[in-house]
Amino acid sequence: MAQTFTHDLIVVGAGPSGAAAAMEACKAGLRVALIDKAAFPRDKLCGGGITGRALGYIEAVFGPLPADLLHACGQVRMVAGAQEICVLTDARTPSMTMRLALDGYLRGRAIAAGAEDFCGNRIADLDLGRGVVRLADGLQVSAPIIVGADGVNSQVARLLYGRAHDPARVGFALEAEVSGPSSQTMELDLTAAPWGYGWDFPKASGRTLGIGGLAVHNGDLKPRFEAWLRAKGIEPATVTIKGHHLPFGEFREAPGKDHVLLAGDAAGLVDPITGEGIGWAIRSGQLAGQAADAALRMNTPNRALALYQASMSDVLRELRRARMLSKLVYHPFMQHRFLRVLARSTRLQSRYMSLMAGEMDYADVHLGRVLRIGFRILTGRGG
């Protein structure tokens, strides 16, 4: 008979959302099993931007990050292909990180806090109803509550809904790491991909370059990315190009069912304008861990989703607002008008970067202001 490990909480996926869920639950005294098919350290396709909001969430769960995990940016350059829109030197910009190092650190902190490490072991069978996971090596893990933090292709979400996400409604990105001298300038190409953008993010030992957008509008993304790289003086054959779906714009209003919760990319918690997901991954993981603890204290594991959903209301409202505003930024009819106004309006440039850097919430962009911005874009007026 297979050996069974009994816990209070199983967390499937040890990326930022899973590590946050495990860390928060361990702080509450729960026995946590942390499962991931990958052996860490492992890399993940991601621009690696850490907004001010994301950094605040990380510090709330894990404490201050070591300085060597972050690379500061001093300025941002916005372009539309070969046309420069603006260069901002006095705006707050996201810090940059490498996911290989960040994810390894966060997972390590969760394990140090008491989470039992089952990483590097694939799931052979997952029974959500009984709360039992059978691993490829024959071990079994059981718990009354499960958090699915296993990314855009979430196995937990597939078992709940039949598929993780609708591929026609999520994004797809291609990315490459380019070694070289360090820089402090981040570049955003707002026309690199339909319903998306391109990024050139500085890192301590080079750059991360990528483009991404809604998958349904980007069937030609690979040749587009290769041409984009060549325009930057990089021969595609000299770098490793990686691709990955990004679940922006299709978040789940009910992220789970009863005693099964979804966090991070598995719940579609990615900003549809910026593509940023680390902040919401950490926050959702934290709230999932807290909901699991509260449900177990009441001896009602099946109430976990109701508790989690209530605590997630602010996050979901933000994502709804972002989805609405994305129509102004990326819709083909509006985009060139938006860029024309953006090039002339220092105020709009500042607000756009405040959203990108996580200094301003979408709640701060009130409906009346959105309508005024839309009117200026339609009429071509800046200021």
Secondary structure, DSSP 4 states (H G I P E B T S, - for coil): ---EEE-SEEEE--SHHHHHHHHHHHHTT--EEEEESSPSS-------EE-HHHHHHHHHHH-SPPGGG-B---EEEEEETTEEEEEESSS---EE--HHHHHHHHHHHHHHTT-EEEET--EEEEETTTTEEEETTS-EEE-SEEEE---TT-HHHHHHHSSSS-TTTSEEEEEEEEES---SEEEEETTSSTTEEEEEEEETTEEEEEEEEEGGG-TTHHHHHHHHHHHTT--GGGS-EEEEEE-BT---SS-EETTEEE-GGGGT-B-TTT---HHHHHHHHHHHHHHHHHHHHTT-GGGHHHHHHHHTHHHHHHHHHHHHHHHHHH-HHHHHHHHHHHHH-HHHHHHHHHHHTTSS-GGGS-HHHHHHHHHHHHHT---
